[in-house]
Amino acid sequence: MVDVDLTGALVSQGNDKNRPGVAGGDPLLSDGDYVRIGVLPTQINNVVSLVGAVKSPGPYEYRPGMTVKDLLIHDQLTVDAFADRAEIVRTDPVTYQTHVIQFNPKALLDGNAAENHDLQRLDQVVVASQHRPPNLVLVEGELKRPGYFTIEMGERLSSVLKRAGGVTQNAFPPGLVLTRESVKLRQQAELERFVASERQRLTAQSAGMAAGATGLNSPAVLAAGGGLAEQHVLSLRLQQLEAITSRVELGRVVIRMESIDRLEGTEDDIILEPRDRIVMPTPPQTVSIIGSVKNPSTVVYRPNLGLDDYLRQAGGVTEDANKKEMYVMRANGTTDSSYLAVKTVQSGDTIVVPQKIEAQTPQLSLWQTVASIIGSVALTVAGISVVGR
């Protein structure tokens, strides 16, 4: 093992005649030799760092009186370096609190002494890059050239669909699915707030009904029937809430589209954002019926069938079905809930029949309440008769 003065070896490279040889720290290498260059550990105090858009990033030994210009020279900046502003991130070696000092690399390299700040131990000189990664969107499904596409700022949906070669013969433009990350994050936050508020409302409502029942029933009767009934109703309502939220498709932006030509120039021809995902589906051939029906299922779409016909194919609605709140989710993501009986069911639709959950007074508690009221009325009538005599 031979220790080498790397600084001396690099200095001697320029003049072969004056190579110091082994004694000067520049030994000749042989086949099979292993050269190891140590890395300056960053955890030591006697170090400053250069990071960012520079050619030789990394830690450097700190020397007293060291300035930014000792660390950052003309050859260090890369082509994409932002030369108008850089930062010195200074860490206090005692408290480890950070302080940021801004300076202008261009002015520094032009000889402006005011930009040549003194460095301290643990300082980090950061040079930002002007390079921005391309904004990509993913196009999938029935398009002639699906894949990732780089979008320009302000580019719209119709433009990317045309760049993808247009739709195939097996495409279903009305069912286009566009999902967006920014919309997904907002919807997730709103959904969590909605679920929390609904849980609080249902719990408070159930507690209020239970408290009201306490005034009509004895504690023993309430414990036997009323309290359990309220807990059961609350459990069913919470289950229904979870079922509704699980069906929410987060991040989808509803687009009304018939063709690319008709989409162009309309309000639905929206500006795309990075990481958007566009899926062009095939034509659907089924209709789904879910919710409070006897046999939730997916059946083949038939143009001559109406809403009631599809409900009958699912065995009809159950006793707890809330037909007034029934709605249809269309293939393009919209929801239709008005005048469903006279509207056409289309392929790809999903018929949703919500469950009607109502708190019912237990039969034993009901009859005891009725008997108590009748008894009170009978005593009142008897009292009036006695006074009348």
Sequence and secondary structure as in RCSB ss.txt:
>XXXX:A:sequence
MVDVDLTGALVSQGNDKNRPGVAGGDPLLSDGDYVRIGVLPTQINNVVSLVGAVKSPGPYEYRPGMTVKDLLIHD
QLTVDAFADRAEIVRTDPVTYQTHVIQFNPKALLDGNAAENHDLQRLDQVVVASQHRPPNLVLVEGELKRPGYFT
IEMGERLSSVLKRAGGVTQNAFPPGLVLTRESVKLRQQAELERFVASERQRLTAQSAGMAAGATGLNSPAVLAAG
GGLAEQHVLSLRLQQLEAITSRVELGRVVIRMESIDRLEGTEDDIILEPRDRIVMPTPPQTVSIIGSVKNPSTVV
YRPNLGLDDYLRQAGGVTEDANKKEMYVMRANGTTDSSYLAVKTVQSGDTIVVPQKIEAQTPQLSLWQTVASIIG
SVALTVAGISVVGR
>XXXX:A:secstr
     HHHHHHGGG GGG  TTTTT     TT         TTSSSEEEEEESBSS EEEE  TT BHHHH  GG
GB TTEEEEEEEEEEE TTT  EEEEEE HHHHHTT GGG  B  TT EEEEEE      EEEEEESBSS EEEE
  TT BHHHHHHHTT B TT  GGG EEE HHHHHHHHHHHHHHHHHHHHHHHHHHHHHHHHHHHHS HHHIIII
IHHHHHHHHHHHHHHHHHHHHT  TTEE    S HHHHTTSTTS B  TT EEEE     EEEEEESBSS EEEE
  TT  HHHHHHHTT B TTB GGG EEE TTS EE SSGGGS   TT EEEE B       HHHHHHHHHHHHH
HHHHHHHHHHHHH 
